[in-house]
Amino acid sequence: MRTLDDLDVAGRTVLVRTDLNVPLQDGKITDDGRIRAGVPTIGALAERGAKVVVCAHLGRPKGEVKPEFSLAPVAARLGELLGQDVTFATDVVGDSARAAVAGLVGGQVALLENLRFEPGETSKDDAERGAFADRLAALAEIYVGDGFGAVHRRHASVYDVPQRLPHAAGYLIAAELDVLRKLTEDVARPYAVVLGGSKVSDKLGVIDSLLGKADRILVGGGMVFTFLAAQGHEVGTSLLEKDQLDTVRGYLARAEESGVEFVLPTDIVAAAAFAADAEHEVVAADAIPADRMGLDIGPESGKLFAARLADARTVFWNGPMGVFEMEPYSHGTRAVAQGLIDSGAFTVVGGGDSAAAVRQLGFDEHRFSHISTGGGASLEYLEGKTLPGLIALED
């Protein structure tokens, strides 16, 4: 797989597929981590005299133009980070996009409107998706793929466009692949994995894969209540996937047989309602009141998890331990983040809510070995799945 360093880009128009899927609240960006992650590639191309055309998605507008999903606020922030004005096209492949691209000179940057405003971007019909890819590819001479968070999607801008243009990987994709290889090939041990987030079903494939690779798996977040219920414990009104109970019991049995240590919380912060000001208390993990919902792992669990990370040499973390956005339920996630830092291990924060939590809770991102932008793409890579966006970038 070539990288952008292998390309001659001076004076040429380069389409960069990056990941700008940032959280917005009232039209304002609340976490610009993904924008910052894309700047090295965009900046390097501009510095080398390319006419840089950036494309990305935001949210799930499902092929319709929805103003709340516009990339306009992102264009302004990208310009601040690059130190230059970024031309914003108000459409994806229409008159505004063509005019924005035509107006570029070497070293300048334009951003197209949200790719997912176009039905062809995500279409499962090859012809419809291909027709949109033709129009998008016509805007440029070279393609650089740098949106790792989207490489598990067979979307036009990720899969079809690089088949139509000379192509290479950007710095972010190259860095993500380097890190993920360290999690799958010749791993420094002990190898600990921390999984959280809301649903077990989102992590089934990665748990299945890691049972043969990790030395210990620590489970928190909303998904832990399915594990506790599988052991026969009351979980009150906590999030529970009843249809996954048998699967989880199978995982626990396989872990015991294969010598993989499963670490579950010993205490839980249980609240009367899903609210920051709700009455809440710390209870034993096997004694959650029937009228309470678990919203975080408890303080003893935080200490336990940190202790089980202390001797690790490799740690992968995906998913918060609780509803970290609400201060009363943020302490478990904070304990795990600090545990990663204190371990001295090669630590990877696996994108999405985990990365947002690290930033929101005030941790220095440089204290972690790598903060991924990958989310679902990282998990699918660890599962051993073929990722369409990576296949398309291969020579």
N, C-alpha and C positions, 0 to 999 in steps of 0.2 A: 504494500500500500504506500503510494507516494504521499509526501506532505507538501505543504505549500512552498517549502524551501526548494523543492525540486522544479518549481514553475518559473517561467519568465513572464512576469505580469506587467512590466512597465508599459504604460500607455494602453493597456488592454482592459476590457470590461470584465470584471470577475463577480459572479453571483455567489454570495456566501449564504449558505443555509445555517443559521445559528439558532440558539434557544433563548428567546426573550419572553418566555411564558412566566411573567412575574405576577405576583399578587397585587391587585389594585383595590383601593378603598376610596370611594367618592372621587374617582378619577386620579388618585395619587398613588404612586408606587410605594408599597410598604416594605419591600425587600428587593434591592437591586442586585442581588448576588449573581443572578444569571446574566444580567447585562455586563457586569464587570468581568465575568468569566469569558465572555466573547470578545472583549476589547483587545487582548493580545493579537488575535488573528486579524481582526478588522484593521487594527492600527498598523500591523506589519505590512499588510497589503497596501494601505494608503501610503505608508512611508516609502514603499518601493515603486510608487508611481502608478498603481492600479486605479482604475475607476471602479469603486467598490459599490456593489448593489447588494444590500442586505435584505434577506427575506426570513420571516419567522411566523409563528402562530401565537395566539394568546387566547386561552380559554377554549370553549367549545360552542362557537356560534352556529355550528351545523349547517354551513353553506349559505348562511344569510348574513347580510350586513347589519350588524348590531353595534351602535355607537359605544356601548359600554365595554366592548371588546376591541376598540380601536387601539392601534399601536402609537398613536400620536404622542401620548405622554412618554413613551419609551424613546421615541426619536429625540425628544428634548434632553432626556437623561443621557442617552448615548452620546449626544453632541457634547455635553458637559464633560463626560469621561474621556472623550477623544480630543477635547480642546479645539473643536471646530464645529461649524454649523453642519447639521445633517439634513439634507433635503428630504422632505417627507412626501411620498406619493399617496394620494387619497384613494387609490385603487391598487389592484395587484398586477394586472397585465393590460390595463386599459390605457386611455389617453394620458392620464396623469403619470402613470408609471413610465410610459414611453418617453414623455417629455422630461421627466426627472432624470432618466438614464441618459438621454441625448444631451442634457445640459451639463453633464459631469466632465471635468477635466482630470488628468492624472492627480491622484492624491486626495480626491474628494469622495464623499460617501453619501449615498442615498438609502433610505429605508422604505420598502414597499409596505402597503397596508396589510393587515392580517390575512395570511394565506388561507385560513379556514373560512373567510368570507366567500371563497370560491368553492362550489360543490365538487369540482374536479379534483381538488387537493386530496380529499379523503375518500373519494369514490372507490367502491370495490369493483366497479366496471372498468376493465382495463382500457377500453376505448375512450371512455369519458376522462379517465385519469390521464391517459396518454395525450389526449387533445389539449388538456390544460398544461401538461408538461411541455408540449411543443411551444406554446405561447410564452411560458416562463423562460424556457431555454433560449428563445429568440432574443431575449433582452441582453444576453451576455455571450462572451467568447470562451470563458473558462468557468468551471464550477469548483467551489471549495465547500466540502461538508464539515460543519463544525458544531452542529446541534446534537450533541450526544443524547440528550434527553428524548429525542425523537427517532433514533436509529432503529428502534424496534417496530416502527410503523412502516407499512408498505404504502407510503403516501407519495404523491407526485414529486414534491420538492426534495424528498429524501431518497427515493428509490428510482424514479423514472428520469428525472432531469440529469443526474450524473451519467446515465447511459447515452445521453445525447450530446454531451460536451466533454472535452478534456477535463480531467478531474483529479482532485487530491484531497487529503484530509487536512483539516486545520489543526492548530496547536492543542485545542481543547480535546478533540477526539483522540489525538495521539497520546496526550497525557492520561486520559481516562483509560485507554487500552493498556497503557503501561502499568497503571495501578491495578486494574482488574486481573492482569496476568499474575501479579504478585499475590493475588487472592486465590488463584487457581493452579498455578504452576510453581513448584518448589517453595511452598509456603513455610515461612519461619514459624516454628511452634514453641509453645502452645498457641493454637489458633482459636480465638473466641469470637463468637458472633452474637450480637445483641439485636433482637427483633422486637419491634413494637408496632404502633399504629393500631388502627381500629379493627381490621378483619383478618382472621386466619386465612380465609379464602384467597386474599391477595398475596399470601406468602406460601401457599401450598407447594408450588414447584421448587422454590428456593429451599424450603425446609427439607423436602425430599432429597434434594441434591446435597445439601450440607450435612445430612446425616452420615454421609460417607466421607466427608472431608474435614469438618470442624472437630475440635477436641471438646468444646463445650458450647452450648447454645443457651443464652439467657433470654427469657421471654417476659415482656411487660406490655403496657398499653392495653387498649381495648381487647386485643386478641387473647390476652391471658385468661380471660374469664371462660372462654371455651375450653382451655386447658384445665382450669380449676373444676369446671363442671364435669369434664371427662373423668376426673379423679373422684367424682361423687360429691363435690362440695356445693353448698348453696352459694349462688352468686347474686341473689336479690334481683334488682331491676337493671343490672349491668348489661352491657352489650354482650349478646350470646348468639352464636351461630349453631343452632341445634343440629343442623344437617351435616356439620363437620365433626361431631363428637366421636364417631367411630374412627374417622381418619386420624384425629388427634390421639386417640387411644393407641392406634397403630404406630404412630410416630414415637410415642413414649415407650412402647414395647421394643421397637427397633433400636431406639437409643440405648436402652438397657442392655440389649443383646450385643450391640456393637461397641459398647464402652464409651459412647458419647454422653457427656454429662449434660442433663437438662436442668437448668436453674430457674425455678419459679419463685415469685415473691412469697415472703412469709407474712407480710402485712400489707394492708390496702387502705387507702384513704377513701372512705365511703361517705357519700353525700346524700342528702334528702332529695336533691334535684340537680339538674344540669345547669348550675349557675355559680358564679364566683362567690356570691353572698349566701349560698345555701348552707344550712347547718351541716357540718361534716365532722367525722371522727376517724381515728386510726383504729382499725380492727384487724384481728388475725385473718389471714387469707382463707382459712377454712371456717370462718365464722362471720361472714358478711350477712348483716340483717336482711330479711326478706323484703323490706321496704326501702332499702338503700341501694345506690349504684356506685360502683367503684370508678373513680376518676383519676387515680394515680396509684403508683406503688408507694408503700409506706416508708418511713425513715429507716427501719431496720433492713428492709429490702434494698434500699439505696446503699447501705453499708455492705450488705451481702454481695450485691452486684459489683461494687467497687473492689471488694476483696477478691472476687473471682476473675477480675480483670488484671489484678496487680502483677501477676507473673506472666501474663500473655506477651507474646512477641509480635502477634498480628491480631488486630481487632477490626471487624467490620460491623458497623452499626447502621441499622435502617429502621426508623420509626420511633417516635417519642414514647416515653413511659407513661404519660398521662396527658391531660388536657393542658398542655404547658402554656397556652394562651391566657389561662386564668391563673393568677398568682398562687392561690392555695393548692393548685394541682400541678405546679411546675417543678416541685422539689425533686421528684424521682428522675426526671429528665436531666436536671442540673447535676444530680449525683452521678449519673452515667457519663455525662460529658466530662466532668472532672475526673472520673475514674479512667477514662481514655487518656486524658492528658497525663495523669500521674503514673500510668503504667509504663510510659517510656517506649511503648510498642510502636510498630508501624500501624497507624490508625487511619481508617477510612470512614468518613461520615457519608452515608449513602443517599445523599440528595433529598429532595422534597421537604417534608416537614422536619426531618432531622436537621438539615442544613438551616432551615428557617429558625428552628429552636436555638441552635448554637448562636446565631446572630442576635435573636431577640433577647436571649438570656445574658448577653453581654460578653461572651467568650471571645478571646482573640483567635481568629480563624487560623492564624499561623501556628498555633499550638497543636494543631492536628496535622497529620502527614498529608491528607488530601480530603477536601470537601467536594464530593461529586455533585454534578448537576444531573446525574443520570436517572435517579428514581427507578421507575419501572424498567428502563433499559438496562440499568446495572443489575437488577434482580434477574432479568431474563438471560443476561450474559452468564451470571453465576449458575443459572439452571442448566447452562449448556445449549441454549437455544440458538438457532441461526438468526441473526439480526439483519433484516433486509438492507438497512442503510449502510451497514459495514460491507456487505457483499457487493453493493453497488460501487463502493469506493475502491475495491480491489482492482489491480491492473489487469 
